[in-house]
């Protein structure tokens, strides 16, 4: 048995033999001394049994534990190695990835689904006129949208005579994409003059609204701002509990109501709480059933009106969260929500899990809406502020 005993345990165990010897000696009449009349001999047997029980590993009475194992990451005592055997080098923990590395890794699938498809076209011939028909077909087949695909193609076709080869064509497309995205680069500015600064977050269910709200709150908390979150999605099952969990994790204040409550009433309560508690930022989650449902859009419009009535100018930001994995459907979602609410900013999530991230180019080309954030991972700091140059360089890496 792999149990450790202390020194006094062995002493007590030895006493058990002494008491047992005295009991047997008294029974055979060989005891070297006379016991007092009031002390029966069986007492020695009881003491012997108790001493044995003391050293037995009985759970709940007197447990004995094996030697504690070494805890991962905590060095134990140095072990002697056999003569001539070298010690193995200590395992090094991987360094945390930089935002640039995370962005490059997050766009790997989009790079393969968009840039590599274009590159394969240009590798088939060095003559510009020979690759134009296939280039047109390839661009239209990507997720940037037909309108944007033809905008890029027409630009390349128009300047074909000025391009020195197919490699120059790819660089021209890269430059045009940068020109499109650069116009939509505008980080979210939380003005101190607007307190509380109200952010109304919209988007269909499954787009990543909840985690995006948590990540924005996390960013703002790290910037020293006080944040309160209101759970206005009162229709989706477990939406309130899920958002409350994230609010607790990022240490943000939280306002909620029962499931099925009026979303605009929750938004009103959240704004009232933000004002009375002197919070810097209020983030309001909203319902996200299918964007084609007219009643959903009416509910969102009502929430917007209620906020503006309570605090003129609110919401100061209407942020649309889009899922990159749905490709060109994100363009239609943007159109529907923008027509109903007047979207002021866009966050595109799940770029790391999709090869359809090129849709960001189509959205930037078709709508004059700033792209605030892009999601390139699941960690809290994987929601990055959109920067056109960094994005394009990561998308066209090694090309």
Secondary structure, DSSP 8 states (H G I E B T S, - for coil): ------HHHHHHHHHHHHHHHHHHHHHTT--SS---TTS-THHHHHHHHHHHHHHS-BTTTB---------TTS--------TT--------------HHHHHHHHTHHHIIIIIHHHHHHHHT-S-HHHHHHHHHHHHHHSTT-HHHHHHHHHHHHHTGGG--SHHHHHHHHHHHHHHHHHTTB------TTSSSEEEEEE--TTSSHHHHHHHHHHHHHHTT--EEEEE---SSTTHHHHHHHHHHHTT-EEE---TT--HHHHHHHHHHHHHHTT-SEEEEE---S-TT-HHHHHHHHHHHHHHHHHSTT--SEEEEEEEGGGTTHHHHHHHHHHHHH---EEEEE-GGG-S-TTHHHHHHHH----EEEEE-SSSGGGEEE--HHHHHHHHTTT-
